[in-house]
Amino acid sequence: MKKALLGGVVAVLAMVFASPALAQTNGFVEICKRADPTSQIPVAGPFTYTINGTIHVSVTVGNCSAPIPVPEGTATVVEDAVPFAQVTAITTLPDATRLVSANLTTGTAVVNVPGGDVSNTTTVNFTNRARTGFIEICKNAAPGSGLTGSFTFTITGPMGFSATVTVPVGACSNSILVPAGTVVVTETGDARTFVTSITTQPASALVSSNLANATATVRIAAGDVSTETIVTFTNSTSVLKICKLTGPDASGNTIPAGTNFPFTATPGSGSATSSVTLQSGTCQVIPGYRTGTTVTVAEGVVPGTQVSSITVAPPDRLVAGSTSLANRTVSVVLGSGETVVTYTNIPAPPGTLKICKTAGPGVAAGSMWTFTVAGMTGTVSVPAGSCMIVGPFPFNSTQTITETAQTGFVVTAITVNPADRLVSANPAGRTVTLIVGSGVTEATFTNAAGPPAAPGSPSTGPGSSGSALPPGTSATSSAATSAGAGATVLDSGRASLASAYLIRKHGKVYLVLLVRSKNGHSVTVTIKEYNRHGKLVGKLNRTVKSNHKVQVLLPSKPARFAASVKG
């Protein structure tokens, strides 16, 4: 009995001393990715692996992972399957004895992993070759569209694959070698068309398509041309049609037959503006654009008429809030087929022109001043401090008013009310051009005593390439002897603003100034810049030489200004 007990004790001790030998030890596995040099398409991009079903590793072509600790013994390494590449070889380092088994079809390797540090790492090399198939791209025209020409397509796929092909309408490309799996085909041809359908053969090869973006994702079967995927893009033209109608006003008056109405169509995509001229009862087709393009249509000014309605068909292509009868504009988003924009005009009642004369310093109240209006014969006499009504003139007609020069006086300012009807003003030339709108359009000339202005000064200024900037100019002076620009200078050291007007030149806006000073010194001009709504948008001071006409660049490109000088 004692012997048996002693033997039991010995057995327990043996188990205790043996337990450290059962502790787990680790080794290391490293995975390297190689490209098969016989591959028809370069193998690229990262590949992913799973070790022993739990450890996930990503390795790029031509590189190796870091040594990865795994339990000593054997490890199973599996390359995650992809449709575009296949494993062609699996080897191990430091020698082939580390490879227990390999299955190229499943991309699986079982390797020996001895215990120890990284110096005894088992390296597993996977070599891949691209798995390929073929695609063919065809281009069709929608029936009756008359579409011709060639269209360009890009093909993008896995491993950074990209190719470009051009296909004529009614034809197909050659068979193109691409990675198996899925590729994206995008039409990048004529932007003035839209895609009506995208189909594939076999039909099951079409994963998805987007007609608006002219793209399709398609499946590519691995194999030769007998299993290729054929993709067909069908296009038609997208048509913008502008139509013109006229109708009677409330009194039954109509617009004369044969009246021409000019239109412009400006796409937001940056394409060129198209122009057409229509008469009542006619329509004009503007060359189409890709579906989804926003186009703004504008009718030009036709004196004596006004837009009474603008309609869009289909109505859901109208850009909400874009219709402006006063500005004669509307914006639409083009869709497949026709988008029809119809303008209806009616006779507009004539407008009244009022010419007013403000007596500045040195001008006697009630003194008579003479004006001519380009749209009428004869002259108009206006007493200083009063107004005269002339006209009527056709609605939206452009009229130019010129004041007859009087020795010893200059025009210091010209204003128009409403201000947005001003086209250009040139106080030095004593002239203003405006648009006569509905109701009353008022032009006010302010004069002051001073040297006579040079007649006929051009509103665009010397060397300019554009017209004076609408819609409004004004000028003031802070000379001590008068409040009006261009007033006679009575004492040395004082200056006055003889003339000031805006010009546009080479896409920039300048204020043309002539400051008079008895001593000829340089003077400081304060300029305030206003937009067409009368809001102050900028203020600057410039020192200019007096008794010389100078141009001052206005950075805010204003529609109106106010200028004052100090000697």
TAGINOR-V631548 format. One record per residue. N is the residue number from 1. SS is DSSP state (helix for helix, strand for strand, loop for the rest). D_FIRST is the distance of its C-alpha to the first C-alpha in Angstrom with 2 decimals. Layout:
((N/SS/D_FIRST) (N/SS/D_FIRST))
//
This chain:
((1/loop/0.00) (2/helix/3.77) (3/helix/5.39) (4/helix/5.25) (5/helix/6.41) (6/helix/8.71) (7/helix/10.00) (8/helix/10.90) (9/helix/12.75) (10/helix/14.55) (11/helix/15.65) (12/helix/17.13) (13/helix/18.93) (14/helix/20.30) (15/helix/21.78) (16/helix/23.30) (17/helix/24.98) (18/helix/26.17) (19/helix/27.97) (20/helix/31.22) (21/helix/31.86) (22/helix/32.25) (23/loop/35.19) (24/loop/38.56) (25/loop/41.34) (26/strand/45.07) (27/strand/47.99) (28/strand/51.69) (29/strand/54.20) (30/strand/57.97) (31/strand/60.51) (32/strand/64.04) (33/strand/66.99) (34/strand/69.70) (35/strand/72.92) (36/loop/73.78) (37/loop/77.10) (38/loop/78.31) (39/loop/78.26) (40/loop/81.71) (41/loop/81.17) (42/loop/79.48) (43/loop/75.90) (44/loop/75.64) (45/loop/73.89) (46/strand/70.22) (47/strand/67.48) (48/strand/64.20) (49/strand/60.68) (50/strand/57.30) (51/strand/54.07) (52/loop/50.86) (53/loop/52.66) (54/loop/52.63) (55/strand/54.49) (56/strand/58.31) (57/strand/60.60) (58/strand/64.41) (59/strand/66.01) (60/strand/69.74) (61/loop/71.31) (62/loop/71.33) (63/loop/68.54) (64/strand/64.76) (65/loop/62.30) (66/loop/60.30) (67/loop/56.80) (68/strand/54.53) (69/strand/50.78) (70/strand/48.57) (71/strand/44.89) (72/loop/44.16) (73/strand/44.19) (74/strand/47.05) (75/strand/49.68) (76/strand/52.20) (77/strand/55.73) (78/strand/58.36) (79/strand/62.04) (80/loop/63.32) (81/loop/65.92) (82/loop/69.64) (83/loop/72.53) (84/loop/74.64) (85/strand/72.36) (86/strand/69.96) (87/strand/67.36) (88/strand/68.63) (89/strand/66.01) (90/strand/62.56) (91/strand/61.45) (92/strand/58.88) (93/strand/58.83) (94/loop/57.94) (95/loop/57.80) (96/helix/57.64) (97/helix/53.94) (98/helix/53.22) (99/strand/54.76) (100/strand/52.28) (101/strand/54.80) (102/strand/58.11) (103/strand/60.09) (104/loop/63.69) (105/loop/64.58) (106/loop/62.04) (107/loop/62.12) (108/strand/58.36) (109/strand/56.47) (110/strand/52.76) (111/strand/52.13) (112/strand/49.39) (113/strand/48.63) (114/loop/46.79) (115/loop/45.22) (116/loop/47.20) (117/loop/50.31) (118/helix/53.80) (119/helix/54.65) (120/helix/52.52) (121/loop/54.04) (122/strand/54.48) (123/strand/58.15) (124/strand/59.16) (125/strand/62.92) (126/strand/64.51) (127/strand/68.08) (128/strand/70.28) (129/strand/73.59) (130/strand/75.79) (131/loop/75.87) (132/strand/79.56) (133/strand/81.99) (134/strand/85.70) (135/strand/87.91) (136/strand/91.63) (137/strand/93.75) (138/strand/96.92) (139/strand/99.66) (140/strand/101.83) (141/strand/104.73) (142/loop/104.94) (143/loop/107.74) (144/loop/111.10) (145/loop/109.84) (146/loop/111.71) (147/loop/108.82) (148/loop/109.21) (149/loop/107.87) (150/strand/104.46) (151/strand/101.25) (152/strand/98.45) (153/strand/94.74) (154/strand/91.65) (155/strand/88.28) (156/strand/85.12) (157/strand/81.57) (158/helix/78.08) (159/helix/77.44) (160/helix/80.73) (161/loop/82.87) (162/strand/86.54) (163/strand/89.66) (164/strand/93.26) (165/strand/95.60) (166/strand/99.17) (167/strand/100.22) (168/strand/103.80) (169/loop/104.50) (170/loop/104.25) (171/strand/102.05) (172/strand/98.42) (173/loop/96.66) (174/loop/95.14) (175/loop/91.47) (176/strand/89.53) (177/strand/86.09) (178/strand/83.70) (179/strand/79.94) (180/loop/78.32) (181/strand/77.05) (182/strand/79.55) (183/strand/82.66) (184/strand/85.28) (185/strand/88.97) (186/strand/91.61) (187/strand/95.35) (188/loop/97.22) (189/loop/100.70) (190/loop/103.84) (191/loop/103.04) (192/loop/106.09) (193/strand/104.35) (194/strand/101.39) (195/strand/98.76) (196/strand/99.14) (197/strand/96.19) (198/strand/93.29) (199/strand/91.89) (200/strand/89.52) (201/strand/89.18) (202/loop/86.71) (203/helix/86.93) (204/helix/83.15) (205/helix/83.35) (206/strand/84.92) (207/strand/82.18) (208/strand/84.61) (209/strand/88.19) (210/strand/90.38) (211/loop/94.10) (212/loop/95.24) (213/loop/93.34) (214/loop/94.03) (215/strand/90.40) (216/strand/88.01) (217/strand/84.33) (218/strand/83.78) (219/strand/80.98) (220/strand/81.24) (221/loop/79.53) (222/loop/78.20) (223/loop/80.34) (224/loop/83.89) (225/helix/87.24) (226/helix/86.71) (227/helix/84.23) (228/loop/86.17) (229/strand/86.75) (230/strand/90.43) (231/strand/91.31) (232/strand/94.79) (233/strand/96.38) (234/strand/99.53) (235/strand/101.88) (236/strand/105.01) (237/strand/107.34) (238/loop/107.00) (239/strand/110.49) (240/strand/112.03) (241/strand/115.33) (242/strand/117.77) (243/strand/120.46) (244/strand/123.57) (245/strand/125.35) (246/strand/128.21) (247/strand/129.40) (248/loop/132.14) (249/loop/131.93) (250/loop/132.62) (251/loop/136.36) (252/loop/136.09) (253/loop/136.71) (254/loop/135.10) (255/loop/134.25) (256/loop/136.79) (257/loop/135.81) (258/loop/134.82) (259/loop/133.19) (260/loop/130.49) (261/strand/127.11) (262/strand/124.94) (263/strand/121.12) (264/strand/118.23) (265/strand/114.63) (266/strand/112.12) (267/strand/108.49) (268/loop/105.76) (269/loop/104.06) (270/loop/106.57) (271/loop/108.67) (272/loop/112.44) (273/loop/114.54) (274/strand/116.61) (275/strand/120.12) (276/strand/122.20) (277/strand/125.49) (278/strand/126.00) (279/loop/128.84) (280/loop/128.55) (281/loop/127.11) (282/strand/125.39) (283/strand/121.81) (284/strand/120.34) (285/strand/116.99) (286/strand/115.17) (287/loop/112.92) (288/loop/109.37) (289/loop/106.25) (290/loop/102.57) (291/loop/101.48) (292/loop/100.39) (293/loop/103.08) (294/strand/104.89) (295/strand/108.68) (296/strand/111.22) (297/strand/114.64) (298/strand/117.69) (299/strand/121.30) (300/loop/123.95) (301/loop/126.74) (302/loop/129.62) (303/loop/132.37) (304/loop/133.50) (305/strand/130.28) (306/strand/126.96) (307/strand/123.68) (308/strand/123.31) (309/strand/119.99) (310/strand/117.23) (311/strand/114.99) (312/strand/112.01) (313/strand/110.85) (314/loop/108.06) (315/helix/107.92) (316/helix/104.23) (317/helix/105.15) (318/strand/107.09) (319/loop/105.43) (320/loop/105.29) (321/loop/107.80) (322/loop/109.53) (323/loop/112.82) (324/strand/115.71) (325/loop/119.17) (326/loop/120.82) (327/loop/119.29) (328/loop/119.53) (329/strand/115.90) (330/strand/112.83) (331/strand/109.46) (332/strand/107.66) (333/strand/104.42) (334/loop/105.21) (335/loop/103.33) (336/loop/103.67) (337/loop/107.19) (338/strand/110.00) (339/strand/109.93) (340/strand/113.42) (341/strand/114.89) (342/strand/118.21) (343/strand/120.59) (344/strand/123.46) (345/strand/126.33) (346/strand/129.26) (347/strand/132.39) (348/loop/131.81) (349/loop/134.47) (350/loop/136.17) (351/strand/135.29) (352/strand/137.57) (353/strand/137.96) (354/strand/138.95) (355/strand/140.20) (356/strand/140.16) (357/strand/141.69) (358/strand/140.28) (359/strand/142.69) (360/loop/141.00) (361/loop/142.52) (362/loop/146.17) (363/loop/146.53) (364/loop/149.08) (365/loop/147.98) (366/loop/149.89) (367/loop/150.74) (368/strand/150.70) (369/strand/148.19) (370/strand/148.41) (371/strand/145.58) (372/strand/145.31) (373/strand/142.67) (374/loop/142.01) (375/loop/141.69) (376/loop/145.17) (377/loop/148.72) (378/loop/150.64) (379/loop/149.41) (380/strand/147.96) (381/strand/149.27) (382/strand/146.95) (383/strand/148.07) (384/loop/145.78) (385/loop/143.65) (386/loop/143.94) (387/strand/142.58) (388/strand/144.17) (389/strand/142.71) (390/strand/143.27) (391/strand/142.22) (392/strand/140.70) (393/strand/138.58) (394/loop/136.21) (395/loop/132.65) (396/loop/130.41) (397/strand/133.43) (398/strand/133.43) (399/strand/136.40) (400/strand/137.52) (401/strand/139.62) (402/strand/141.68) (403/strand/143.63) (404/loop/147.03) (405/loop/147.12) (406/loop/149.33) (407/loop/150.42) (408/loop/148.81) (409/strand/145.86) (410/strand/142.37) (411/strand/139.67) (412/strand/136.80) (413/strand/134.39) (414/strand/134.03) (415/strand/131.61) (416/strand/130.89) (417/strand/129.66) (418/loop/127.31) (419/helix/125.87) (420/helix/123.97) (421/helix/127.32) (422/strand/128.29) (423/strand/128.25) (424/strand/129.70) (425/strand/131.92) (426/strand/134.07) (427/helix/135.96) (428/helix/137.62) (429/helix/138.99) (430/loop/139.77) (431/strand/137.96) (432/strand/135.07) (433/strand/133.58) (434/strand/131.85) (435/strand/130.83) (436/strand/132.71) (437/loop/130.21) (438/loop/130.67) (439/loop/132.77) (440/strand/134.14) (441/strand/133.23) (442/strand/134.59) (443/strand/135.46) (444/strand/136.44) (445/strand/138.28) (446/strand/138.52) (447/strand/141.31) (448/strand/142.35) (449/strand/145.20) (450/loop/144.51) (451/loop/145.52) (452/loop/145.97) (453/loop/142.90) (454/loop/143.15) (455/loop/143.82) (456/loop/141.46) (457/loop/138.41) (458/loop/135.75) (459/loop/132.78) (460/loop/130.40) (461/loop/131.55) (462/loop/132.41) (463/loop/129.97) (464/loop/127.74) (465/loop/126.43) (466/loop/125.89) (467/loop/127.64) (468/loop/127.61) (469/loop/124.40) (470/loop/124.53) (471/loop/124.32) (472/loop/126.11) (473/loop/127.37) (474/loop/128.87) (475/loop/130.02) (476/loop/130.95) (477/loop/132.24) (478/loop/132.05) (479/loop/135.28) (480/loop/137.00) (481/loop/140.31) (482/loop/139.02) (483/loop/136.03) (484/loop/136.71) (485/loop/135.63) (486/loop/138.51) (487/loop/140.74) (488/loop/143.40) (489/loop/142.20) (490/loop/144.61) (491/loop/143.21) (492/loop/141.45) (493/loop/137.70) (494/loop/137.24) (495/strand/136.04) (496/strand/136.12) (497/strand/134.35) (498/strand/136.99) (499/strand/134.77) (500/strand/131.14) (501/strand/129.59) (502/strand/126.38) (503/strand/125.98) (504/strand/123.12) (505/strand/122.92) (506/loop/120.19) (507/loop/117.77) (508/strand/118.33) (509/strand/120.46) (510/strand/123.06) (511/strand/125.44) (512/strand/128.89) (513/strand/130.59) (514/strand/134.07) (515/strand/134.36) (516/strand/137.81) (517/strand/138.40) (518/loop/141.66) (519/loop/140.20) (520/loop/138.08) (521/loop/134.91) (522/strand/131.42) (523/strand/130.19) (524/strand/126.86) (525/strand/126.33) (526/strand/123.73) (527/strand/122.57) (528/strand/120.56) (529/strand/119.00) (530/strand/118.72) (531/loop/117.26) (532/loop/119.27) (533/loop/118.16) (534/loop/119.51) (535/loop/116.15) (536/strand/116.12) (537/strand/113.86) (538/strand/114.83) (539/strand/117.05) (540/strand/118.20) (541/strand/120.86) (542/strand/122.77) (543/strand/125.47) (544/strand/128.27) (545/strand/131.63) (546/loop/134.52) (547/loop/137.48) (548/loop/135.29) (549/strand/133.52) (550/strand/129.76) (551/strand/126.68) (552/strand/123.55) (553/strand/120.24) (554/loop/118.63) (555/loop/114.83) (556/loop/114.29) (557/loop/116.78) (558/loop/118.49) (559/loop/120.83) (560/strand/122.92) (561/strand/123.55) (562/strand/125.37) (563/strand/126.75) (564/strand/128.39) (565/strand/129.85) (566/strand/130.52) (567/loop/132.97))
//
